[in-house]
Amino acid sequence: MRLRTILVTLACLAFFATSAGGYFYYSSLKEYAYRDAWSRSIANAEVISGRLSSMLEEQLKCARAMAGLEPLSKALLFRNPESIFHANMVLDHFRDALNVDVCYLMDLEGNTLASSNRHARESFVGKNYAFRPYFQAARQGNPGIHMAVGVTSRKRGAYLSYPVYAQGDPTPVGVAVIKASIEHLESEFEDIYEGIVLVTDAQGMVFLSTRPGWLYLSCWKESTEVDPVNSAMETGGAVPSGWTGLRRRGDQQAVDMSGMEYLVQQIPIQRYPGWNVVYLTDLESLSKKLSDPLLQVTGYIIATLCLFVGFAVLFLYDRASYDIFRRKSAEDALKENERKFRMLVETMNEGLCGCNEYGGITYVNEKLCRMLEYPREELVGRSLAELFDEPSRSLIEDRIRSGRSGETTTCEIEYAWKDGRGHAAIVSVSPVLDETGTFAGAIAVLTDITDLKKTERMLKVSEEKYRLIFEHSPLGIMRFDHEGIITDCNEKLVEICGSSKEALIGFSLFDSVKDPDMQKAIRECITGREGLYEGCYESVTGGKTTPVKVNFSPILTEDGTRLGGMGLFEDITERWRAQEELRASEERLKLLFEYAPDAYYLTDLHGNIVDGNQSAEAVTGYDRKDLVGQNIFEMDLLRSDQVFKALNTLKANAKGHPTGPDEFTFFRKNGEAIILEIRSFPTRIGDRMLVLSIARDITSRKKAEEALIQSEKKLRHLSARLLKAEEDERKRISRELHDSIGSSLTAVKFYVERMLLQTRPDSVFFQPLTNLVSVVEHAIEESRRIMTDLRPSMLDDLGIVSTLDWYCREFMKIHSHIHIEKQIYVDEEVIPEPLKIVIFRIVQEALNNVAKHSGAEYVELSVVKTGEILELTVEDNGTGFHAGNAINGDTHLKGLGLTSMKERVELSQGRFVLESAPGRGTTIRVSWPIG
């Protein structure tokens, strides 16, 4: 009985001890699994948050690059079809290069001007998105990152906006936006992570979920009372349609409406305030992984204890074995998770490294080793920043310091490989915090964008070349799809059609083109053959009729699939007009040739007459039928001594040189001699080289010229005799004034002065006699001046050199503001006697003109002899005038003007030159040969 009691007691003690040990063991395993699940949920949530943040930052960089392109700012400034077309090309390029949903451009009112989905049914063009937060941020000059449901497409996406600036203007002129799809992230997160991944907006609505039934539901009970207007503004029209049923239980757990419990890890998305990543770990699944095997084994143990108390040692041994097995299973599971994580990291397309709190590298993946061209052993333990040079080093150190405040930051750097080749990369640095929230290190992700940069540059160059060729082509260009719908065209086609680009794009060629020949050419192009059309095309969209030549070419893929075609329109209006004008010109030339007043005749290079007009018949006296086929040198038309001259002229024409005008004496059929002025021009008619000769009868003109020459000789002789007679008369009058009037005035002066000496000062006759003396003296001076103007006596007594010297002094006394600089370097005997009066008259008239008209202050007078030439020069610094108008104009000059000076010089066999211009003074230069 005691033994049984002891056994029962021992059995009970063993049972309770085993149960207590099993409970505490289960509790410790549960606590360990909980902490492990909590750590993994933190890491997973941070990786998801970093992934989203990096993706948004990378797309924002692309939005900034797109906003900086010139075609976008030009589209916002000019808003014409050409600028909108170039902007659409840029948006299409970025959509295809980045593999995003859509790229579009808005003005400052939020209206969409250009979009890469402009041809889609849900096109953004013309829509207004001014209410969007990303637009409002960019309109203020700040980049915007926003996740929302599209108002038009009703698809979720990330919207990256950046302000567009015009050159030199710090104020934005518009906003460029990239919309990238995020729906593919759900399937990625579901494949990678065991827990439930949620992304909630600032109102707490589930915007991204690996559990489809929770999408667009309020995550937490307290978020069901949100303002639907604010939620619609944030997410583009989506409002919470219910509640997920999750309720918080403390800071780390939550429970849904079915009682399911979860570990909760909520991490904010960096640089996206209000948005969070929520990572839920199912506690029931976690408990089952521990409890099911444990309870199953414990039941067998209790049954074994009840039946076989004596096998307690065996039970303890088996329990210890099970403990080892469970620990090993947990370690294997941990290793498997680590293997999956390492495989994920090692197969990433980006370089990744882990750093401690000082920036030292603790881990690198294979991609980063290949990017930096360093083995893994050389990288681990080194500082991340020291692998780069300035300024990239400073940027990375700054990002690691920013991580101490818990921020995930991104920057763009440039680095070089060991061979010196330059590369570009985007670096995203995310902080790693320990259980206490203290900064323990960072994870840096490097994305090589060298190929992207190179592709962008090449694409930009290619796009610019395409744009230049397309827009500046002298041909109208259109592209159309396999259904005949025009998808694009250039400005030249718009000009040819007399329409607008908006009217042409979307135009159906098959349904609207009425010309059967053009429709036939288009259908041949659609079937894969070249189509040609030429004719007067009447535009359906513009109503303009234009002669065109069109070449339709099919557009095929590499496998021969027909995508559509391209039409090249050549405006042949000018060619048609030229053909019409050519026909009219031929008619006009025929009339001009036939009825020209001058004689026109064509000869070959041997002198054989090919054709002639009516005037040629009249000049020669021969009919055309008698002229054609005859050789001009065999018809006795030319005077014998001029035949050689005519042959040389024909040889020059044969070499392609025009000749003439040449004068020839022709004998008409009746023997009458006439003088012809002939011009000859080599010309090619068809494949034959001919000579066109134009002959003008100048017999009457030559006779008139001869008569004119004889008349001019007589006039010059008469003019010379008149000038001589004038000078003789001046000389005679001057002498008579000197001998008679001068002597009489002198006698009167002496008589009055003698009477004045005999008159008392108080006499009434004293003052009148005094006045009379003054009047007589003035009369004597005036008579002397008249005599000098007529002909100075010293010219005959002392010569021209002394006379010029005396005249210049007298001139400067009268005109004291004018200074004359004399440079007379000839002797008196060198100057011929007949030229002395000519030189004096020219100097006299020139100085009078200076005093009256020039306003000069300085005059240079020079007479020099150079070789056998005597030269007289009078130069002033006055206002000047148009010399050509003064000599050749219609102005009638009085006295010895410029025309009289020129005539005196020419009659004395001299050369007269006048140089003057407004503001540049006047120079008179006269020269005579005296050899």
Helices and strands as residue ranges (DSSP letters): H 2-67, H 70-78, H 81-98, E 102-107, E 112-115, H 133-139, E 144-149, E 156-165, E 172-181, H 184-192, E 196-200, E 206-209, G 212-214, E 218-220, G 221-225, H 228-235, E 243-249, E 253-255, E 261-268, E 276-282, H 283-307, G 309-311, H 312-346, E 351-356, E 361-364, H 366-372, H 376-379, G 385-387, H 392-403, E 409-416, E 422-433, E 439-448, H 450-471, E 476-481, E 486-489, H 491-497, H 501-504, H 509-512, H 516-526, E 531-538, E 545-556, E 562-571, H 573-595, E 599-603, E 609-612, H 614-620, H 624-627, G 640-642, H 643-654, E 659-667, E 673-685, E 688-697, H 699-736, I 737-741, H 742-757, H 766-790, H 793-797, H 800-814, E 819-824, G 828-830, H 833-849, I 850-854, E 858-866, E 869-876, H 883-888, H 898-907, E 911-916, E 922-929
